[in-house]
């Protein structure tokens, strides 16, 4: 079947975002402005925007307007109909991260630029935020991946954490030694700053192994 008008319109709106090089949080033209630009009705534009909102490509802010959403560049999106999480699914996430993140830490230690190190060190203190506390401005593990200099690595890890966000929330609940978490992040950041790839890799592996041990010792999820 040929794409509907609203489907074609979503592509046109995305094209505007990409051509203007807008980033998450940047405002986009209003529904009225878009309707005028494309010579269509405002309700049709709103239908297209709602489709984009469902994927996180745009977000509506009441009384403010429409903005580029946080997942505009993601190729992997969370399934809204996910099954309930279990202790096993949480352990699967940690095991997957154990395969991916130590290798990322190695690359980051070799490639990190001063601005990457600065952002990584700023993210270290996020470990001290208690579960259920305010959202982070920076995620330590995402910043560690970004420091590798390969945008695809950061995208893979970010996507994994987003599609498994409930498991990640459980990890923070079950590994609730905030000071230890902070100290382990601090050590990894120091290794990256010193460009010590071997230490960064091993410290990241041990950090995730400690998390897995804590989750394994925890009772089954209710």
PyMOL commands that place a pseudoatom at each C-alpha (Angstrom):
pseudoatom trace, name=CA, resn=UNK, resi=1, chain=A, elem=C, hetatm=0, pos=[0.000, 0.000, 0.000]
pseudoatom trace, name=CA, resn=UNK, resi=2, chain=A, elem=C, hetatm=0, pos=[1.241, 3.526, -0.716]
pseudoatom trace, name=CA, resn=UNK, resi=3, chain=A, elem=C, hetatm=0, pos=[2.085, 5.623, 2.345]
pseudoatom trace, name=CA, resn=UNK, resi=4, chain=A, elem=C, hetatm=0, pos=[-0.724, 7.733, 3.760]
pseudoatom trace, name=CA, resn=UNK, resi=5, chain=A, elem=C, hetatm=0, pos=[-0.645, 11.524, 3.775]
pseudoatom trace, name=CA, resn=UNK, resi=6, chain=A, elem=C, hetatm=0, pos=[0.247, 11.574, 7.479]
pseudoatom trace, name=CA, resn=UNK, resi=7, chain=A, elem=C, hetatm=0, pos=[3.052, 9.053, 6.871]
pseudoatom trace, name=CA, resn=UNK, resi=8, chain=A, elem=C, hetatm=0, pos=[4.499, 11.207, 4.096]
pseudoatom trace, name=CA, resn=UNK, resi=9, chain=A, elem=C, hetatm=0, pos=[4.127, 14.224, 6.348]
pseudoatom trace, name=CA, resn=UNK, resi=10, chain=A, elem=C, hetatm=0, pos=[6.082, 12.587, 9.176]
pseudoatom trace, name=CA, resn=UNK, resi=11, chain=A, elem=C, hetatm=0, pos=[8.958, 12.075, 6.757]
pseudoatom trace, name=CA, resn=UNK, resi=12, chain=A, elem=C, hetatm=0, pos=[8.742, 15.724, 5.686]
pseudoatom trace, name=CA, resn=UNK, resi=13, chain=A, elem=C, hetatm=0, pos=[8.822, 16.908, 9.308]
pseudoatom trace, name=CA, resn=UNK, resi=14, chain=A, elem=C, hetatm=0, pos=[11.821, 14.691, 10.025]
pseudoatom trace, name=CA, resn=UNK, resi=15, chain=A, elem=C, hetatm=0, pos=[13.499, 16.106, 6.936]
pseudoatom trace, name=CA, resn=UNK, resi=16, chain=A, elem=C, hetatm=0, pos=[13.055, 19.629, 8.327]
pseudoatom trace, name=CA, resn=UNK, resi=17, chain=A, elem=C, hetatm=0, pos=[14.649, 18.532, 11.613]
pseudoatom trace, name=CA, resn=UNK, resi=18, chain=A, elem=C, hetatm=0, pos=[17.634, 16.951, 9.852]
pseudoatom trace, name=CA, resn=UNK, resi=19, chain=A, elem=C, hetatm=0, pos=[18.135, 19.754, 7.336]
pseudoatom trace, name=CA, resn=UNK, resi=20, chain=A, elem=C, hetatm=0, pos=[18.159, 22.347, 10.128]
pseudoatom trace, name=CA, resn=UNK, resi=21, chain=A, elem=C, hetatm=0, pos=[20.434, 20.104, 12.203]
pseudoatom trace, name=CA, resn=UNK, resi=22, chain=A, elem=C, hetatm=0, pos=[18.159, 20.354, 15.199]
pseudoatom trace, name=CA, resn=UNK, resi=23, chain=A, elem=C, hetatm=0, pos=[19.042, 18.433, 18.340]
pseudoatom trace, name=CA, resn=UNK, resi=24, chain=A, elem=C, hetatm=0, pos=[16.909, 16.965, 21.147]
pseudoatom trace, name=CA, resn=UNK, resi=25, chain=A, elem=C, hetatm=0, pos=[15.261, 19.817, 23.037]
pseudoatom trace, name=CA, resn=UNK, resi=26, chain=A, elem=C, hetatm=0, pos=[15.303, 22.245, 20.106]
pseudoatom trace, name=CA, resn=UNK, resi=27, chain=A, elem=C, hetatm=0, pos=[11.916, 23.736, 19.133]
pseudoatom trace, name=CA, resn=UNK, resi=28, chain=A, elem=C, hetatm=0, pos=[10.319, 22.843, 15.799]
pseudoatom trace, name=CA, resn=UNK, resi=29, chain=A, elem=C, hetatm=0, pos=[7.689, 24.826, 13.817]
pseudoatom trace, name=CA, resn=UNK, resi=30, chain=A, elem=C, hetatm=0, pos=[4.181, 24.762, 15.226]
pseudoatom trace, name=CA, resn=UNK, resi=31, chain=A, elem=C, hetatm=0, pos=[1.405, 22.643, 13.723]
pseudoatom trace, name=CA, resn=UNK, resi=32, chain=A, elem=C, hetatm=0, pos=[-0.102, 25.792, 12.252]
pseudoatom trace, name=CA, resn=UNK, resi=33, chain=A, elem=C, hetatm=0, pos=[3.179, 26.814, 10.639]
pseudoatom trace, name=CA, resn=UNK, resi=34, chain=A, elem=C, hetatm=0, pos=[3.690, 23.321, 9.217]
pseudoatom trace, name=CA, resn=UNK, resi=35, chain=A, elem=C, hetatm=0, pos=[0.136, 23.243, 7.879]
pseudoatom trace, name=CA, resn=UNK, resi=36, chain=A, elem=C, hetatm=0, pos=[0.755, 26.507, 6.072]
pseudoatom trace, name=CA, resn=UNK, resi=37, chain=A, elem=C, hetatm=0, pos=[4.100, 25.323, 4.714]
pseudoatom trace, name=CA, resn=UNK, resi=38, chain=A, elem=C, hetatm=0, pos=[2.670, 22.093, 3.295]
pseudoatom trace, name=CA, resn=UNK, resi=39, chain=A, elem=C, hetatm=0, pos=[-0.729, 23.561, 2.352]
pseudoatom trace, name=CA, resn=UNK, resi=40, chain=A, elem=C, hetatm=0, pos=[-2.689, 21.023, 4.383]
pseudoatom trace, name=CA, resn=UNK, resi=41, chain=A, elem=C, hetatm=0, pos=[-5.006, 21.117, 7.387]
pseudoatom trace, name=CA, resn=UNK, resi=42, chain=A, elem=C, hetatm=0, pos=[-3.738, 21.563, 10.926]
pseudoatom trace, name=CA, resn=UNK, resi=43, chain=A, elem=C, hetatm=0, pos=[-5.446, 18.337, 12.178]
pseudoatom trace, name=CA, resn=UNK, resi=44, chain=A, elem=C, hetatm=0, pos=[-3.478, 16.354, 9.560]
pseudoatom trace, name=CA, resn=UNK, resi=45, chain=A, elem=C, hetatm=0, pos=[-0.253, 17.884, 10.834]
pseudoatom trace, name=CA, resn=UNK, resi=46, chain=A, elem=C, hetatm=0, pos=[-1.199, 17.052, 14.414]
pseudoatom trace, name=CA, resn=UNK, resi=47, chain=A, elem=C, hetatm=0, pos=[-1.841, 13.433, 13.430]
pseudoatom trace, name=CA, resn=UNK, resi=48, chain=A, elem=C, hetatm=0, pos=[1.664, 13.226, 11.947]
pseudoatom trace, name=CA, resn=UNK, resi=49, chain=A, elem=C, hetatm=0, pos=[3.168, 14.839, 15.038]
pseudoatom trace, name=CA, resn=UNK, resi=50, chain=A, elem=C, hetatm=0, pos=[1.372, 12.354, 17.294]
pseudoatom trace, name=CA, resn=UNK, resi=51, chain=A, elem=C, hetatm=0, pos=[2.962, 9.512, 15.321]
pseudoatom trace, name=CA, resn=UNK, resi=52, chain=A, elem=C, hetatm=0, pos=[6.367, 11.081, 15.835]
pseudoatom trace, name=CA, resn=UNK, resi=53, chain=A, elem=C, hetatm=0, pos=[5.613, 11.621, 19.516]
pseudoatom trace, name=CA, resn=UNK, resi=54, chain=A, elem=C, hetatm=0, pos=[4.842, 7.903, 19.905]
pseudoatom trace, name=CA, resn=UNK, resi=55, chain=A, elem=C, hetatm=0, pos=[8.426, 7.079, 18.872]
pseudoatom trace, name=CA, resn=UNK, resi=56, chain=A, elem=C, hetatm=0, pos=[9.976, 9.874, 20.920]
pseudoatom trace, name=CA, resn=UNK, resi=57, chain=A, elem=C, hetatm=0, pos=[11.133, 11.757, 17.819]
pseudoatom trace, name=CA, resn=UNK, resi=58, chain=A, elem=C, hetatm=0, pos=[9.216, 14.820, 18.991]
pseudoatom trace, name=CA, resn=UNK, resi=59, chain=A, elem=C, hetatm=0, pos=[7.673, 15.817, 22.302]
pseudoatom trace, name=CA, resn=UNK, resi=60, chain=A, elem=C, hetatm=0, pos=[4.870, 18.185, 23.210]
pseudoatom trace, name=CA, resn=UNK, resi=61, chain=A, elem=C, hetatm=0, pos=[5.284, 20.622, 26.089]
pseudoatom trace, name=CA, resn=UNK, resi=62, chain=A, elem=C, hetatm=0, pos=[2.008, 22.016, 27.314]
pseudoatom trace, name=CA, resn=UNK, resi=63, chain=A, elem=C, hetatm=0, pos=[1.830, 25.745, 26.790]
pseudoatom trace, name=CA, resn=UNK, resi=64, chain=A, elem=C, hetatm=0, pos=[5.273, 25.847, 25.207]
pseudoatom trace, name=CA, resn=UNK, resi=65, chain=A, elem=C, hetatm=0, pos=[5.228, 24.067, 21.852]
pseudoatom trace, name=CA, resn=UNK, resi=66, chain=A, elem=C, hetatm=0, pos=[6.702, 21.065, 20.096]
pseudoatom trace, name=CA, resn=UNK, resi=67, chain=A, elem=C, hetatm=0, pos=[10.342, 20.079, 20.439]
pseudoatom trace, name=CA, resn=UNK, resi=68, chain=A, elem=C, hetatm=0, pos=[12.762, 17.549, 19.021]
pseudoatom trace, name=CA, resn=UNK, resi=69, chain=A, elem=C, hetatm=0, pos=[12.447, 14.421, 21.151]
pseudoatom trace, name=CA, resn=UNK, resi=70, chain=A, elem=C, hetatm=0, pos=[15.190, 12.437, 22.910]
pseudoatom trace, name=CA, resn=UNK, resi=71, chain=A, elem=C, hetatm=0, pos=[15.097, 9.446, 20.521]
pseudoatom trace, name=CA, resn=UNK, resi=72, chain=A, elem=C, hetatm=0, pos=[15.209, 11.356, 17.240]
pseudoatom trace, name=CA, resn=UNK, resi=73, chain=A, elem=C, hetatm=0, pos=[18.416, 9.580, 16.157]
pseudoatom trace, name=CA, resn=UNK, resi=74, chain=A, elem=C, hetatm=0, pos=[17.703, 6.143, 17.616]
pseudoatom trace, name=CA, resn=UNK, resi=75, chain=A, elem=C, hetatm=0, pos=[17.368, 3.169, 15.305]
pseudoatom trace, name=CA, resn=UNK, resi=76, chain=A, elem=C, hetatm=0, pos=[16.122, 0.925, 18.120]
pseudoatom trace, name=CA, resn=UNK, resi=77, chain=A, elem=C, hetatm=0, pos=[12.969, 1.801, 20.056]
pseudoatom trace, name=CA, resn=UNK, resi=78, chain=A, elem=C, hetatm=0, pos=[11.339, 0.209, 23.074]
pseudoatom trace, name=CA, resn=UNK, resi=79, chain=A, elem=C, hetatm=0, pos=[8.342, -2.051, 22.615]
pseudoatom trace, name=CA, resn=UNK, resi=80, chain=A, elem=C, hetatm=0, pos=[5.465, -0.487, 24.612]
pseudoatom trace, name=CA, resn=UNK, resi=81, chain=A, elem=C, hetatm=0, pos=[3.980, -3.984, 25.130]
pseudoatom trace, name=CA, resn=UNK, resi=82, chain=A, elem=C, hetatm=0, pos=[6.946, -5.557, 26.886]
pseudoatom trace, name=CA, resn=UNK, resi=83, chain=A, elem=C, hetatm=0, pos=[6.405, -8.549, 29.178]
pseudoatom trace, name=CA, resn=UNK, resi=84, chain=A, elem=C, hetatm=0, pos=[6.874, -8.142, 32.941]
pseudoatom trace, name=CA, resn=UNK, resi=85, chain=A, elem=C, hetatm=0, pos=[10.480, -7.982, 34.094]
pseudoatom trace, name=CA, resn=UNK, resi=86, chain=A, elem=C, hetatm=0, pos=[11.992, -10.816, 36.118]
pseudoatom trace, name=CA, resn=UNK, resi=87, chain=A, elem=C, hetatm=0, pos=[15.205, -11.343, 38.019]
pseudoatom trace, name=CA, resn=UNK, resi=88, chain=A, elem=C, hetatm=0, pos=[16.405, -13.390, 35.056]
pseudoatom trace, name=CA, resn=UNK, resi=89, chain=A, elem=C, hetatm=0, pos=[15.751, -10.548, 32.600]
pseudoatom trace, name=CA, resn=UNK, resi=90, chain=A, elem=C, hetatm=0, pos=[17.712, -8.175, 34.858]
pseudoatom trace, name=CA, resn=UNK, resi=91, chain=A, elem=C, hetatm=0, pos=[20.639, -10.637, 34.932]
pseudoatom trace, name=CA, resn=UNK, resi=92, chain=A, elem=C, hetatm=0, pos=[20.450, -10.971, 31.145]
pseudoatom trace, name=CA, resn=UNK, resi=93, chain=A, elem=C, hetatm=0, pos=[20.868, -7.217, 30.812]
pseudoatom trace, name=CA, resn=UNK, resi=94, chain=A, elem=C, hetatm=0, pos=[23.910, -7.227, 33.096]
pseudoatom trace, name=CA, resn=UNK, resi=95, chain=A, elem=C, hetatm=0, pos=[25.435, -10.151, 31.181]
pseudoatom trace, name=CA, resn=UNK, resi=96, chain=A, elem=C, hetatm=0, pos=[24.928, -8.333, 27.891]
pseudoatom trace, name=CA, resn=UNK, resi=97, chain=A, elem=C, hetatm=0, pos=[26.573, -5.240, 29.317]
pseudoatom trace, name=CA, resn=UNK, resi=98, chain=A, elem=C, hetatm=0, pos=[29.495, -7.363, 30.547]
pseudoatom trace, name=CA, resn=UNK, resi=99, chain=A, elem=C, hetatm=0, pos=[30.130, -8.412, 26.961]
pseudoatom trace, name=CA, resn=UNK, resi=100, chain=A, elem=C, hetatm=0, pos=[29.899, -4.882, 25.564]
pseudoatom trace, name=CA, resn=UNK, resi=101, chain=A, elem=C, hetatm=0, pos=[31.096, -2.331, 28.097]
pseudoatom trace, name=CA, resn=UNK, resi=102, chain=A, elem=C, hetatm=0, pos=[34.592, -3.545, 29.081]
pseudoatom trace, name=CA, resn=UNK, resi=103, chain=A, elem=C, hetatm=0, pos=[35.587, -3.458, 25.409]
pseudoatom trace, name=CA, resn=UNK, resi=104, chain=A, elem=C, hetatm=0, pos=[34.068, 0.016, 25.120]
pseudoatom trace, name=CA, resn=UNK, resi=105, chain=A, elem=C, hetatm=0, pos=[36.078, 1.157, 28.159]
pseudoatom trace, name=CA, resn=UNK, resi=106, chain=A, elem=C, hetatm=0, pos=[39.285, -0.070, 26.484]
pseudoatom trace, name=CA, resn=UNK, resi=107, chain=A, elem=C, hetatm=0, pos=[38.509, 1.962, 23.350]
pseudoatom trace, name=CA, resn=UNK, resi=108, chain=A, elem=C, hetatm=0, pos=[37.491, 5.000, 25.388]
pseudoatom trace, name=CA, resn=UNK, resi=109, chain=A, elem=C, hetatm=0, pos=[40.745, 5.040, 27.334]
pseudoatom trace, name=CA, resn=UNK, resi=110, chain=A, elem=C, hetatm=0, pos=[42.677, 5.090, 24.065]
pseudoatom trace, name=CA, resn=UNK, resi=111, chain=A, elem=C, hetatm=0, pos=[40.511, 7.636, 22.247]
pseudoatom trace, name=CA, resn=UNK, resi=112, chain=A, elem=C, hetatm=0, pos=[39.123, 9.963, 24.918]
pseudoatom trace, name=CA, resn=UNK, resi=113, chain=A, elem=C, hetatm=0, pos=[39.572, 13.662, 24.331]
pseudoatom trace, name=CA, resn=UNK, resi=114, chain=A, elem=C, hetatm=0, pos=[39.705, 16.252, 27.146]
pseudoatom trace, name=CA, resn=UNK, resi=115, chain=A, elem=C, hetatm=0, pos=[36.051, 17.192, 26.602]
pseudoatom trace, name=CA, resn=UNK, resi=116, chain=A, elem=C, hetatm=0, pos=[35.048, 13.508, 26.865]
pseudoatom trace, name=CA, resn=UNK, resi=117, chain=A, elem=C, hetatm=0, pos=[36.972, 13.128, 30.105]
pseudoatom trace, name=CA, resn=UNK, resi=118, chain=A, elem=C, hetatm=0, pos=[35.333, 16.266, 31.467]
pseudoatom trace, name=CA, resn=UNK, resi=119, chain=A, elem=C, hetatm=0, pos=[31.832, 14.943, 30.744]
pseudoatom trace, name=CA, resn=UNK, resi=120, chain=A, elem=C, hetatm=0, pos=[32.725, 11.511, 32.123]
pseudoatom trace, name=CA, resn=UNK, resi=121, chain=A, elem=C, hetatm=0, pos=[34.009, 12.987, 35.371]
pseudoatom trace, name=CA, resn=UNK, resi=122, chain=A, elem=C, hetatm=0, pos=[30.895, 15.168, 35.641]
pseudoatom trace, name=CA, resn=UNK, resi=123, chain=A, elem=C, hetatm=0, pos=[28.792, 12.002, 35.357]
pseudoatom trace, name=CA, resn=UNK, resi=124, chain=A, elem=C, hetatm=0, pos=[30.661, 10.220, 38.162]
pseudoatom trace, name=CA, resn=UNK, resi=125, chain=A, elem=C, hetatm=0, pos=[28.571, 11.896, 40.867]
pseudoatom trace, name=CA, resn=UNK, resi=126, chain=A, elem=C, hetatm=0, pos=[25.352, 10.510, 39.367]
pseudoatom trace, name=CA, resn=UNK, resi=127, chain=A, elem=C, hetatm=0, pos=[26.076, 7.288, 41.227]
pseudoatom trace, name=CA, resn=UNK, resi=128, chain=A, elem=C, hetatm=0, pos=[25.313, 9.114, 44.477]
pseudoatom trace, name=CA, resn=UNK, resi=129, chain=A, elem=C, hetatm=0, pos=[21.737, 9.895, 43.386]
pseudoatom trace, name=CA, resn=UNK, resi=130, chain=A, elem=C, hetatm=0, pos=[19.398, 7.487, 45.242]
pseudoatom trace, name=CA, resn=UNK, resi=131, chain=A, elem=C, hetatm=0, pos=[16.999, 5.269, 43.265]
pseudoatom trace, name=CA, resn=UNK, resi=132, chain=A, elem=C, hetatm=0, pos=[13.895, 7.245, 42.447]
pseudoatom trace, name=CA, resn=UNK, resi=133, chain=A, elem=C, hetatm=0, pos=[15.791, 10.519, 42.749]
pseudoatom trace, name=CA, resn=UNK, resi=134, chain=A, elem=C, hetatm=0, pos=[15.975, 13.224, 40.089]
pseudoatom trace, name=CA, resn=UNK, resi=135, chain=A, elem=C, hetatm=0, pos=[16.881, 12.213, 36.549]
pseudoatom trace, name=CA, resn=UNK, resi=136, chain=A, elem=C, hetatm=0, pos=[20.528, 12.521, 35.553]
pseudoatom trace, name=CA, resn=UNK, resi=137, chain=A, elem=C, hetatm=0, pos=[21.799, 15.145, 33.185]
pseudoatom trace, name=CA, resn=UNK, resi=138, chain=A, elem=C, hetatm=0, pos=[24.589, 12.720, 32.245]
pseudoatom trace, name=CA, resn=UNK, resi=139, chain=A, elem=C, hetatm=0, pos=[24.703, 8.920, 32.386]
pseudoatom trace, name=CA, resn=UNK, resi=140, chain=A, elem=C, hetatm=0, pos=[28.157, 7.621, 33.311]
pseudoatom trace, name=CA, resn=UNK, resi=141, chain=A, elem=C, hetatm=0, pos=[28.026, 4.515, 31.131]
pseudoatom trace, name=CA, resn=UNK, resi=142, chain=A, elem=C, hetatm=0, pos=[26.687, 6.402, 28.113]
pseudoatom trace, name=CA, resn=UNK, resi=143, chain=A, elem=C, hetatm=0, pos=[29.427, 9.022, 28.507]
pseudoatom trace, name=CA, resn=UNK, resi=144, chain=A, elem=C, hetatm=0, pos=[31.991, 6.222, 28.757]
pseudoatom trace, name=CA, resn=UNK, resi=145, chain=A, elem=C, hetatm=0, pos=[30.762, 4.892, 25.406]
pseudoatom trace, name=CA, resn=UNK, resi=146, chain=A, elem=C, hetatm=0, pos=[30.739, 8.380, 23.881]
pseudoatom trace, name=CA, resn=UNK, resi=147, chain=A, elem=C, hetatm=0, pos=[34.390, 8.814, 24.842]
pseudoatom trace, name=CA, resn=UNK, resi=148, chain=A, elem=C, hetatm=0, pos=[35.331, 5.993, 22.442]
pseudoatom trace, name=CA, resn=UNK, resi=149, chain=A, elem=C, hetatm=0, pos=[34.758, 8.416, 19.575]
pseudoatom trace, name=CA, resn=UNK, resi=150, chain=A, elem=C, hetatm=0, pos=[32.468, 6.041, 17.673]
pseudoatom trace, name=CA, resn=UNK, resi=151, chain=A, elem=C, hetatm=0, pos=[28.875, 7.366, 17.710]
pseudoatom trace, name=CA, resn=UNK, resi=152, chain=A, elem=C, hetatm=0, pos=[27.531, 3.896, 16.933]
pseudoatom trace, name=CA, resn=UNK, resi=153, chain=A, elem=C, hetatm=0, pos=[28.923, 2.505, 20.197]
pseudoatom trace, name=CA, resn=UNK, resi=154, chain=A, elem=C, hetatm=0, pos=[27.156, 5.210, 22.189]
pseudoatom trace, name=CA, resn=UNK, resi=155, chain=A, elem=C, hetatm=0, pos=[23.958, 4.605, 20.212]
pseudoatom trace, name=CA, resn=UNK, resi=156, chain=A, elem=C, hetatm=0, pos=[24.072, 0.841, 20.830]
pseudoatom trace, name=CA, resn=UNK, resi=157, chain=A, elem=C, hetatm=0, pos=[24.528, 1.255, 24.575]
pseudoatom trace, name=CA, resn=UNK, resi=158, chain=A, elem=C, hetatm=0, pos=[21.969, 4.068, 24.855]
pseudoatom trace, name=CA, resn=UNK, resi=159, chain=A, elem=C, hetatm=0, pos=[19.424, 2.014, 22.925]
pseudoatom trace, name=CA, resn=UNK, resi=160, chain=A, elem=C, hetatm=0, pos=[20.061, -1.040, 25.097]
pseudoatom trace, name=CA, resn=UNK, resi=161, chain=A, elem=C, hetatm=0, pos=[19.532, 0.942, 28.293]
pseudoatom trace, name=CA, resn=UNK, resi=162, chain=A, elem=C, hetatm=0, pos=[16.392, 2.580, 26.921]
pseudoatom trace, name=CA, resn=UNK, resi=163, chain=A, elem=C, hetatm=0, pos=[14.683, -0.566, 25.655]
pseudoatom trace, name=CA, resn=UNK, resi=164, chain=A, elem=C, hetatm=0, pos=[15.534, -2.239, 28.974]
pseudoatom trace, name=CA, resn=UNK, resi=165, chain=A, elem=C, hetatm=0, pos=[14.886, 0.798, 31.141]
pseudoatom trace, name=CA, resn=UNK, resi=166, chain=A, elem=C, hetatm=0, pos=[12.772, -1.112, 33.677]
pseudoatom trace, name=CA, resn=UNK, resi=167, chain=A, elem=C, hetatm=0, pos=[15.519, -3.694, 34.174]
pseudoatom trace, name=CA, resn=UNK, resi=168, chain=A, elem=C, hetatm=0, pos=[18.005, -0.845, 34.553]
pseudoatom trace, name=CA, resn=UNK, resi=169, chain=A, elem=C, hetatm=0, pos=[15.795, 0.720, 37.215]
pseudoatom trace, name=CA, resn=UNK, resi=170, chain=A, elem=C, hetatm=0, pos=[15.767, -2.591, 39.080]
pseudoatom trace, name=CA, resn=UNK, resi=171, chain=A, elem=C, hetatm=0, pos=[19.554, -2.745, 38.912]
pseudoatom trace, name=CA, resn=UNK, resi=172, chain=A, elem=C, hetatm=0, pos=[19.753, 0.604, 40.694]
pseudoatom trace, name=CA, resn=UNK, resi=173, chain=A, elem=C, hetatm=0, pos=[17.281, -0.629, 43.292]
pseudoatom trace, name=CA, resn=UNK, resi=174, chain=A, elem=C, hetatm=0, pos=[19.165, -3.876, 43.929]
pseudoatom trace, name=CA, resn=UNK, resi=175, chain=A, elem=C, hetatm=0, pos=[22.692, -2.460, 43.748]
pseudoatom trace, name=CA, resn=UNK, resi=176, chain=A, elem=C, hetatm=0, pos=[21.967, 0.284, 46.243]
pseudoatom trace, name=CA, resn=UNK, resi=177, chain=A, elem=C, hetatm=0, pos=[25.453, 0.922, 47.602]
pseudoatom trace, name=CA, resn=UNK, resi=178, chain=A, elem=C, hetatm=0, pos=[25.689, 4.431, 46.237]
pseudoatom trace, name=CA, resn=UNK, resi=179, chain=A, elem=C, hetatm=0, pos=[29.142, 5.130, 47.708]
pseudoatom trace, name=CA, resn=UNK, resi=180, chain=A, elem=C, hetatm=0, pos=[30.628, 1.965, 46.249]
pseudoatom trace, name=CA, resn=UNK, resi=181, chain=A, elem=C, hetatm=0, pos=[29.021, 2.701, 42.887]
pseudoatom trace, name=CA, resn=UNK, resi=182, chain=A, elem=C, hetatm=0, pos=[30.527, 6.191, 42.997]
pseudoatom trace, name=CA, resn=UNK, resi=183, chain=A, elem=C, hetatm=0, pos=[33.995, 4.910, 43.879]
pseudoatom trace, name=CA, resn=UNK, resi=184, chain=A, elem=C, hetatm=0, pos=[33.927, 2.348, 41.066]
pseudoatom trace, name=CA, resn=UNK, resi=185, chain=A, elem=C, hetatm=0, pos=[32.844, 5.005, 38.550]
pseudoatom trace, name=CA, resn=UNK, resi=186, chain=A, elem=C, hetatm=0, pos=[35.600, 7.283, 39.890]
pseudoatom trace, name=CA, resn=UNK, resi=187, chain=A, elem=C, hetatm=0, pos=[38.244, 4.604, 39.328]
pseudoatom trace, name=CA, resn=UNK, resi=188, chain=A, elem=C, hetatm=0, pos=[37.058, 3.943, 35.755]
pseudoatom trace, name=CA, resn=UNK, resi=189, chain=A, elem=C, hetatm=0, pos=[37.078, 7.660, 34.945]
pseudoatom trace, name=CA, resn=UNK, resi=190, chain=A, elem=C, hetatm=0, pos=[40.609, 7.994, 36.350]
pseudoatom trace, name=CA, resn=UNK, resi=191, chain=A, elem=C, hetatm=0, pos=[41.818, 5.115, 34.153]
pseudoatom trace, name=CA, resn=UNK, resi=192, chain=A, elem=C, hetatm=0, pos=[40.267, 6.736, 31.069]
pseudoatom trace, name=CA, resn=UNK, resi=193, chain=A, elem=C, hetatm=0, pos=[41.846, 10.089, 31.959]
pseudoatom trace, name=CA, resn=UNK, resi=194, chain=A, elem=C, hetatm=0, pos=[45.261, 8.366, 32.203]
pseudoatom trace, name=CA, resn=UNK, resi=195, chain=A, elem=C, hetatm=0, pos=[44.620, 6.527, 28.895]
pseudoatom trace, name=CA, resn=UNK, resi=196, chain=A, elem=C, hetatm=0, pos=[45.153, 3.226, 30.727]
pseudoatom trace, name=CA, resn=UNK, resi=197, chain=A, elem=C, hetatm=0, pos=[43.083, 0.943, 28.522]
pseudoatom trace, name=CA, resn=UNK, resi=198, chain=A, elem=C, hetatm=0, pos=[43.840, -2.266, 30.408]
pseudoatom trace, name=CA, resn=UNK, resi=199, chain=A, elem=C, hetatm=0, pos=[42.813, -0.778, 33.758]
pseudoatom trace, name=CA, resn=UNK, resi=200, chain=A, elem=C, hetatm=0, pos=[39.681, 0.833, 32.299]
pseudoatom trace, name=CA, resn=UNK, resi=201, chain=A, elem=C, hetatm=0, pos=[38.608, -2.478, 30.797]
pseudoatom trace, name=CA, resn=UNK, resi=202, chain=A, elem=C, hetatm=0, pos=[39.222, -4.491, 33.968]
pseudoatom trace, name=CA, resn=UNK, resi=203, chain=A, elem=C, hetatm=0, pos=[37.638, -1.926, 36.290]
pseudoatom trace, name=CA, resn=UNK, resi=204, chain=A, elem=C, hetatm=0, pos=[34.517, -1.806, 34.123]
pseudoatom trace, name=CA, resn=UNK, resi=205, chain=A, elem=C, hetatm=0, pos=[34.337, -5.599, 34.027]
pseudoatom trace, name=CA, resn=UNK, resi=206, chain=A, elem=C, hetatm=0, pos=[34.697, -5.803, 37.817]
pseudoatom trace, name=CA, resn=UNK, resi=207, chain=A, elem=C, hetatm=0, pos=[32.119, -3.049, 38.350]
pseudoatom trace, name=CA, resn=UNK, resi=208, chain=A, elem=C, hetatm=0, pos=[29.501, -4.905, 36.313]
pseudoatom trace, name=CA, resn=UNK, resi=209, chain=A, elem=C, hetatm=0, pos=[30.467, -8.238, 37.909]
pseudoatom trace, name=CA, resn=UNK, resi=210, chain=A, elem=C, hetatm=0, pos=[29.876, -6.684, 41.347]
pseudoatom trace, name=CA, resn=UNK, resi=211, chain=A, elem=C, hetatm=0, pos=[26.454, -5.536, 40.205]
pseudoatom trace, name=CA, resn=UNK, resi=212, chain=A, elem=C, hetatm=0, pos=[25.640, -9.031, 38.936]
pseudoatom trace, name=CA, resn=UNK, resi=213, chain=A, elem=C, hetatm=0, pos=[26.695, -10.569, 42.247]
pseudoatom trace, name=CA, resn=UNK, resi=214, chain=A, elem=C, hetatm=0, pos=[24.421, -8.187, 44.164]
pseudoatom trace, name=CA, resn=UNK, resi=215, chain=A, elem=C, hetatm=0, pos=[21.466, -8.942, 41.886]
pseudoatom trace, name=CA, resn=UNK, resi=216, chain=A, elem=C, hetatm=0, pos=[21.998, -12.696, 42.137]
pseudoatom trace, name=CA, resn=UNK, resi=217, chain=A, elem=C, hetatm=0, pos=[21.950, -12.443, 45.936]
pseudoatom trace, name=CA, resn=UNK, resi=218, chain=A, elem=C, hetatm=0, pos=[18.744, -10.427, 45.959]
pseudoatom trace, name=CA, resn=UNK, resi=219, chain=A, elem=C, hetatm=0, pos=[15.311, -12.053, 46.400]
pseudoatom trace, name=CA, resn=UNK, resi=220, chain=A, elem=C, hetatm=0, pos=[13.079, -12.662, 43.428]
pseudoatom trace, name=CA, resn=UNK, resi=221, chain=A, elem=C, hetatm=0, pos=[11.328, -9.601, 42.079]
pseudoatom trace, name=CA, resn=UNK, resi=222, chain=A, elem=C, hetatm=0, pos=[7.738, -9.172, 43.221]
for i in range(1, 222): cmd.bond("trace and resi %d" % i, "trace and resi %d" % (i + 1))
show_as sticks, trace
zoom trace
